[in-house]
Amino acid sequence: MIDDFQPIIHNLEGRTIRLWPVADLHIGSKECQIDEFISFIKKVEKDKDAFIVLCGDIINNGVKDSLTNVYEETMPPSEQVDKAVELLRPLAQSGKILAAVGGNHEARSRKAVDLDPMYTIMCMLRIPHLYRQNMAFVRLNLKRNGSQDTYNLLVTHGKSENKGKQFSRNIEGIDCYIQGHTHRGLATKPS
């Protein structure tokens, strides 16, 4: 697995892009809105300028010792992984996934048995080099009309198993922070 501090660099020359954060799908939860996500994927596929970053909790991953009621899951964790791969495969194949990080739901398996379901998903998609376990530093090089526009992103899930651990939103050189775990859309100015 690649160290969190090794940046992911994308050279998207001549491009203007639309970047969509995807987090907290909770595939396997009865509350998961899978049909809406399928519709979203189709829109991203059709839009040549659309890209996504995966910000954790892609699967619900209810395990014995978690707060999630494992008996209310719509499928076991292994099927959740397979479903995530099935849904994300078209975007992976077209190069539309720019980065991925794990969330607290994936961390359950890492903590319990040292297996990382998000890393497994990325390996099955054949893009493990785009995965970072806790946070991803992403550099987007967008060369347009003779000028070089570079944007530095920090992608993370946000608060998780260690509630006291938060990122200062004041890291020099970071242009955009993308974070999941909010369970709703949210945009704020850095502090």
Secondary structure, 3 states (H helix, E strand, C coil): CCCCCCCEEEECCCCCCEEEEECCCCECCCCCCHHHHHHHHHHHHHCCCEEEEEECCCECCCCCCCCCCHHHCCCCHHHHHHHHHHHHHHHHHCCCEEEEECCHHHHHHHHHHCCCHHHHHHHHCCCHHHEECCEEEEEEEEEECCEEEEEEEEEECCCCCCCCCCCCCCCCCCCEEEECCCCCCCCCCCC
